[in-house]
Amino acid sequence: MAFSQKVTCDVCGIERGPSNHWILYIIAPAGNIIFSAWDASYRITGHLCGSGCAAKLLSQKIEEWRYNNSAVSGIAAGSAGA
C-alpha cells in the first residue's frame, strides 16, 4: 500500500487534488523566497495551490521587507542624530 501525504496550500488552506499547477517555495534564512515547479520528491518546502496564492505570499513578504527596512532606517536615523 502506498503512503499518500495530505498536502494543503500554505496561503488558502485548500487540499491538493489531482491538478498539476501547484507551486513549491522555500523562504531562505535571509528572507529570500525561491519558487519552484511542483516536484513530489521535495520535502522541505512550502506548498501553494497556484499563481494567485504565490502572488499573495510574495505580496506579504514584500510588505514585511518594507516594514523591516523602514524600521531599520528609522533606528539608524534616530541614532545618527544622537
Secondary structure, DSSP 8 states (H G I E B T S, - for coil): -------B-TTT--B--S-S--EEEEE-TTS-EEEEE--TT--SSEEESSHHHHHHHHHHHHHHHHHHHHHHHHHHHHHHT-
